Amino acid sequence: MILTNIETIPGKQIIEHYGLVTGSTVRSKHVGRDIVASFKNIFGGELRGYTELLNESRQEAIDRMIAQAQSMGANAIVNVRFSTSSIAAGAAELYVYGTAVLVS
């Protein structure tokens, strides 16, 4: 599956348009990560636990979007975008969307 954040794929021609595809995941913070994060806030540095959580969340959302596109017969997704929103205290949604297409 080809993913891109632009409208076209260089060297490819869009021959079929399937429409919007999405993927999302809702994740909550982990108490252990919060404790480590509170120390990092005092002393500075990367919050690796949260970085890992966000990377895993992005990949899960992308995988769900790809599965939806594949079920439509697409082999590419163009105009891929990410969005996040707060769902509840300590929980957030990571949402990805794009346009499923068939390219040759």
N, C-alpha and C positions, 0 to 999 in steps of 0.2 A: 504494500500500500504506500503510495506516494502522498506525503503530507507537505503542504506549503502554506505560508501566510500571504502569498500573493494570488492574484486572480487567474493567472495562467501558469503553465509549466513549460519552461523554455524547451524547445525541441519537440514538444508534444502538442497534439491537437485534441481539444475536447470534442468528443463525438456524441456524448449523451450526458444529459443533466438530470440528476435524481433528486436534488433538493437538499434541504437542511438535514444534517445529522448532528447528534449531540452525545455527550457523555458527561457524567457527573459523579461525584462522590462527596459524602459528608463525613467529616472526620472531627473527632474531639481531641483535646489536648490530653496528654498523659501526665499523671501526678509526678512521676519521677522526672520527666522532662521539665516540668514546671519548676521543680526544686533546683535542678542544674541551671535552668534559665535565670532564676532569681540571682544566683551567684554570678553568672556572666553579666547580668545587668549592673552589678556592683563593680566588677573588675574589667569588664569589656571582653570582646571576643565574639567569634561566631557561635551561634546557637545551633550546633550540629544536629541535635535531636530534632529540632524543628525543620532544619534543612532537609534531613532525611524524610521526615513526615511529609513535607511538601512535595519532594521528588516522587515519593511513592504515590501520593494522591494524584499528581499530574499524570503519571504513567497509567494509573488505574482508569482515570477519566478518558485518556487517549485511547486505551484499549477498548473501552466500551463504545466510544465513537466509531472506531475502526470496525468493530463487530457489526454495528448498525449499518455502516456503509457497505461492508461485504455482503450483508444479507440483501441489499438492494441490487447488487451486481456491480458496484463501483470498484475501480482500481486506484482511485486517487481522491483526495479531499483538498479543496482549495479554500482560500480565505479563512484559514484556521485562526481562531481567537480564543483567549482564555478570559475567564471572569471569576471573581470570588465574591462571596457574600457571607455575612455573619448570620447564622441560623438561630443560635441560642448562646447563652453564656458558655464560652469554652468550646463551641462547635462552629465549624465553617464549612461552606460548600465550595468546592472547586468545580467549575463548569467549563467545558470546552465545546466549541461548535464550529462548523464549517459547512461547505457545500460539497456533497458527494457527486463525483463525475466519473465518466469512463473516458480514458484517454488512449490514444494510439500513437 
